[in-house]
Amino acid sequence: MSILEQKTFISHIPPFDKLQEPELKTVVDAMDIAYFRKGEYLSRYTK
């Protein structure tokens, strides 16, 4: 996904849709895209 696609996508999702252009750019520049398989754990809690 390109930076422009990320920006377009995120700009339609609350609360990001309320950000001004410079703030939105900061968010998009800091984003990392990761893909996970269905059922894959992002983190597991163990005691």
Secondary structure, DSSP 4 states (H G I P E B T S, - for coil): --HHHHHHHHTTSTTGGG--HHHHHHHHHH-------TT--S-----
